Amino acid sequence: MEHETDRPELVEVLSSIDPTPVQIARDLLAGAGVECFVFDSDSSRLLGTTPAVCTRLMVPRELADDARQRLKELGLAE
């Protein structure tokens, strides 16, 4: 049985009111072997492109610096 402490802590590395760049970033990171997850894409789509709910790209904390650097190199993050 998996315990909550066995799960990695996830941190946000990218968010956008437009889910498209988040999905592109997820595909690129996943293709590079970086474990990542998209949060709130359904809520964002349901409400339209409103700043009320952003689509977020999450990665395990220990991979966050690498993920941010990769996204920056690809022009998907500042």
Order of alpha helices (4+ residues) and beta strands (2+ residues): beta-alpha-beta-alpha-beta-alpha
